[in-house]
Amino acid sequence: MPQLNTSTWFITIISMIITLFILFQLKVSKHCYPKNPELKPTEKINQYIPWENKWTKIYSPLSLPHQ
């Protein structure tokens, strides 16, 4: 039974890792990051909501009386 030749595995794995690293660096370096992120104004809009000050109760179907 012939033996598997593993003499080139090291250089293959190392070259693959280096290639992936270079490709990843190129991809990251071409990405556009925002230079000065600005906060959006967070102004509260005052509008009257009729249920805002009222207490409401939500009935679950299991708590309703049987019909």
PEQUICOR-V364577 format. One record per backbone hydrogen bond with DSSP energy under -1.0 kcal/mol. CO is the residue of the C=O (numbers start at 1). NH is the residue of the N-H. If there is no record, write none. Layout:
BEGIN
CO | NH
CO | NH
END
This chain:
BEGIN
8 | 12
9 | 13
10 | 14
11 | 15
12 | 16
13 | 17
14 | 18
15 | 19
16 | 20
17 | 21
18 | 22
19 | 23
20 | 24
21 | 25
22 | 26
23 | 27
24 | 28
25 | 29
26 | 30
28 | 31
49 | 52
60 | 63
END
